[in-house]
Amino acid sequence: VNTLPYLPRVGFSLRVRDELSSFVYYGRGPAENYNDRSRGSLIGVYRNTVEGEYVPYARPQANGNHTDTRWATLSDGEAVGLLVGALGGDLDVSVSQYDLLDRAEYDFQLPLVRNRNWTTLYVSTIETGVGETPHAVQPGYRAMPGQTYDYEVLLRPLTSAEVAAGAVPGQTAAR
């Protein structure tokens, strides 16, 4: 018997070194978006820092998701990087310096919950929408417990040439 009304997301997270602070993705942006609030966000290649992806709310909470993401990279901007790519579909992707946001009531408490020496990369096949005050997330935008979700991703290191070309997979710097 399922007792949960819905799940926050279906996917996985990875801890990566916090030196990988440059975030580039091909998906909807540049602002955060969710499956129930994404159509106003254009698909393109967007660049930011992990720190720049944080979205301040009155109370710290999950934030910074990007829907319809085909690929995303994290790099140090010099020689090292990681690629996550969607195989046969799109992903929801976000990055965060904070894994314990539920322990912070206010933004001034964020230094207390900052990850120590790592960034978290979230990769999901679905992330539940956000709804609106005072309405809950509509059923078509929820990750449902008991439902089967099938997705594939590619994880690989970026080549040094790809990092030098701006952390875009398959690209190399002009000579």
Disulfide bonds with the S-S distance in Angstrom:
none
